[in-house]
Amino acid sequence: MVLDNVTISSSKTAAIVGLSAKKITINLKEDTINTLSDGGNSSYDGCIFSNSELLFTGTGKLKVSGNQNEGEGIATEAQDITFNGGIYEIASNDDGINAGG
């Protein structure tokens, strides 16, 4: 997935959900600011939520606001979250980043 100056906001659940991939790659396009926010109380306990490995690449900026009760900013049930470049600003009501539960 390539984020190119996007704003994604959900008042009821996660902004990005990945449930059926072995690995999810999120690329932050160069010279972009991408903003994600979530809300409500859903079973996805992160603004970005996955049950697989997450890989972040690129040189853009990602602003994440995890607003769910007891929610994380970036969460995966897998053991791996990898950051290969980019600028991150994460705010959440619980953990900013949570891998493996």
Contacts in CASP RR format, 6 or more apart in sequence:
PFRMAT RR
TARGET T0000
AUTHOR 0000-0000-0000
METHOD contacts of the structure
MODEL  1
MVLDNVTISSSKTAAIVGLSAKKITINLKEDTINTLSDGGNSSYDGCIFS
NSELLFTGTGKLKVSGNQNEGEGIATEAQDITFNGGIYEIASNDDGINAG
G
1 16 0 8 1.000
1 24 0 8 1.000
1 25 0 8 1.000
1 26 0 8 1.000
1 27 0 8 1.000
2 27 0 8 1.000
2 29 0 8 1.000
3 26 0 8 1.000
3 27 0 8 1.000
3 28 0 8 1.000
3 29 0 8 1.000
3 32 0 8 1.000
3 34 0 8 1.000
3 62 0 8 1.000
4 29 0 8 1.000
4 32 0 8 1.000
4 34 0 8 1.000
5 29 0 8 1.000
5 32 0 8 1.000
5 33 0 8 1.000
5 34 0 8 1.000
6 34 0 8 1.000
6 35 0 8 1.000
7 34 0 8 1.000
7 35 0 8 1.000
7 36 0 8 1.000
8 15 0 8 1.000
8 16 0 8 1.000
8 35 0 8 1.000
8 36 0 8 1.000
8 37 0 8 1.000
9 15 0 8 1.000
9 35 0 8 1.000
9 36 0 8 1.000
9 37 0 8 1.000
9 38 0 8 1.000
10 37 0 8 1.000
10 38 0 8 1.000
10 39 0 8 1.000
11 39 0 8 1.000
11 40 0 8 1.000
12 39 0 8 1.000
12 40 0 8 1.000
12 42 0 8 1.000
13 38 0 8 1.000
13 39 0 8 1.000
13 40 0 8 1.000
13 42 0 8 1.000
13 44 0 8 1.000
14 38 0 8 1.000
14 42 0 8 1.000
14 44 0 8 1.000
14 46 0 8 1.000
14 47 0 8 1.000
14 48 0 8 1.000
14 49 0 8 1.000
15 36 0 8 1.000
15 37 0 8 1.000
15 38 0 8 1.000
15 47 0 8 1.000
15 48 0 8 1.000
16 26 0 8 1.000
16 36 0 8 1.000
16 47 0 8 1.000
16 48 0 8 1.000
16 49 0 8 1.000
17 44 0 8 1.000
17 49 0 8 1.000
17 50 0 8 1.000
18 24 0 8 1.000
18 49 0 8 1.000
18 50 0 8 1.000
18 51 0 8 1.000
18 52 0 8 1.000
19 50 0 8 1.000
19 51 0 8 1.000
19 52 0 8 1.000
20 52 0 8 1.000
21 50 0 8 1.000
21 52 0 8 1.000
22 52 0 8 1.000
22 53 0 8 1.000
23 52 0 8 1.000
23 53 0 8 1.000
23 54 0 8 1.000
23 55 0 8 1.000
24 50 0 8 1.000
24 52 0 8 1.000
24 53 0 8 1.000
24 54 0 8 1.000
24 55 0 8 1.000
25 55 0 8 1.000
25 56 0 8 1.000
25 57 0 8 1.000
26 48 0 8 1.000
26 54 0 8 1.000
26 55 0 8 1.000
26 56 0 8 1.000
26 57 0 8 1.000
26 62 0 8 1.000
27 56 0 8 1.000
27 57 0 8 1.000
27 58 0 8 1.000
28 34 0 8 1.000
28 56 0 8 1.000
28 57 0 8 1.000
28 58 0 8 1.000
28 59 0 8 1.000
28 60 0 8 1.000
28 61 0 8 1.000
28 62 0 8 1.000
28 85 0 8 1.000
28 86 0 8 1.000
29 58 0 8 1.000
29 60 0 8 1.000
30 58 0 8 1.000
30 59 0 8 1.000
30 60 0 8 1.000
31 59 0 8 1.000
31 60 0 8 1.000
32 60 0 8 1.000
32 61 0 8 1.000
33 60 0 8 1.000
33 61 0 8 1.000
33 63 0 8 1.000
34 60 0 8 1.000
34 61 0 8 1.000
34 62 0 8 1.000
34 63 0 8 1.000
35 63 0 8 1.000
35 65 0 8 1.000
36 47 0 8 1.000
36 48 0 8 1.000
36 62 0 8 1.000
36 63 0 8 1.000
36 64 0 8 1.000
36 65 0 8 1.000
37 47 0 8 1.000
37 64 0 8 1.000
37 65 0 8 1.000
37 66 0 8 1.000
37 67 0 8 1.000
38 46 0 8 1.000
38 47 0 8 1.000
38 65 0 8 1.000
38 66 0 8 1.000
38 67 0 8 1.000
38 68 0 8 1.000
39 66 0 8 1.000
39 67 0 8 1.000
39 68 0 8 1.000
40 67 0 8 1.000
40 68 0 8 1.000
40 69 0 8 1.000
41 68 0 8 1.000
41 69 0 8 1.000
42 68 0 8 1.000
44 75 0 8 1.000
45 68 0 8 1.000
45 70 0 8 1.000
45 71 0 8 1.000
45 72 0 8 1.000
45 75 0 8 1.000
45 94 0 8 1.000
45 98 0 8 1.000
46 66 0 8 1.000
46 68 0 8 1.000
46 71 0 8 1.000
46 72 0 8 1.000
46 73 0 8 1.000
46 74 0 8 1.000
46 75 0 8 1.000
46 92 0 8 1.000
46 98 0 8 1.000
47 64 0 8 1.000
47 65 0 8 1.000
47 66 0 8 1.000
47 67 0 8 1.000
47 68 0 8 1.000
47 71 0 8 1.000
47 72 0 8 1.000
47 73 0 8 1.000
47 74 0 8 1.000
47 92 0 8 1.000
48 54 0 8 1.000
48 64 0 8 1.000
48 73 0 8 1.000
48 74 0 8 1.000
48 75 0 8 1.000
49 75 0 8 1.000
49 76 0 8 1.000
50 75 0 8 1.000
50 76 0 8 1.000
50 77 0 8 1.000
50 78 0 8 1.000
51 76 0 8 1.000
51 77 0 8 1.000
51 78 0 8 1.000
52 76 0 8 1.000
52 77 0 8 1.000
52 78 0 8 1.000
53 76 0 8 1.000
53 78 0 8 1.000
53 79 0 8 1.000
53 80 0 8 1.000
53 81 0 8 1.000
53 82 0 8 1.000
54 74 0 8 1.000
54 76 0 8 1.000
54 78 0 8 1.000
54 80 0 8 1.000
54 81 0 8 1.000
54 82 0 8 1.000
55 81 0 8 1.000
55 82 0 8 1.000
55 84 0 8 1.000
56 62 0 8 1.000
56 81 0 8 1.000
56 82 0 8 1.000
56 83 0 8 1.000
56 84 0 8 1.000
56 85 0 8 1.000
56 86 0 8 1.000
56 88 0 8 1.000
57 84 0 8 1.000
57 85 0 8 1.000
57 86 0 8 1.000
58 84 0 8 1.000
58 85 0 8 1.000
58 86 0 8 1.000
59 85 0 8 1.000
59 86 0 8 1.000
60 86 0 8 1.000
60 87 0 8 1.000
61 86 0 8 1.000
61 87 0 8 1.000
61 88 0 8 1.000
61 89 0 8 1.000
62 86 0 8 1.000
62 87 0 8 1.000
62 88 0 8 1.000
62 89 0 8 1.000
63 89 0 8 1.000
63 90 0 8 1.000
64 73 0 8 1.000
64 74 0 8 1.000
64 88 0 8 1.000
64 89 0 8 1.000
64 90 0 8 1.000
64 91 0 8 1.000
64 92 0 8 1.000
64 96 0 8 1.000
65 73 0 8 1.000
65 91 0 8 1.000
65 92 0 8 1.000
66 72 0 8 1.000
66 73 0 8 1.000
66 90 0 8 1.000
66 91 0 8 1.000
66 92 0 8 1.000
66 93 0 8 1.000
66 96 0 8 1.000
67 92 0 8 1.000
67 93 0 8 1.000
68 93 0 8 1.000
69 93 0 8 1.000
70 93 0 8 1.000
70 94 0 8 1.000
71 92 0 8 1.000
71 93 0 8 1.000
71 94 0 8 1.000
71 95 0 8 1.000
72 92 0 8 1.000
72 94 0 8 1.000
72 95 0 8 1.000
72 96 0 8 1.000
72 97 0 8 1.000
72 98 0 8 1.000
73 90 0 8 1.000
73 91 0 8 1.000
73 92 0 8 1.000
73 94 0 8 1.000
73 95 0 8 1.000
73 96 0 8 1.000
73 97 0 8 1.000
73 98 0 8 1.000
74 81 0 8 1.000
74 90 0 8 1.000
74 96 0 8 1.000
74 97 0 8 1.000
74 98 0 8 1.000
75 95 0 8 1.000
75 97 0 8 1.000
75 98 0 8 1.000
75 99 0 8 1.000
75 101 0 8 1.000
76 98 0 8 1.000
76 99 0 8 1.000
76 100 0 8 1.000
76 101 0 8 1.000
77 100 0 8 1.000
77 101 0 8 1.000
78 99 0 8 1.000
78 100 0 8 1.000
79 99 0 8 1.000
79 100 0 8 1.000
80 99 0 8 1.000
81 97 0 8 1.000
81 99 0 8 1.000
90 96 0 8 1.000
90 97 0 8 1.000
END
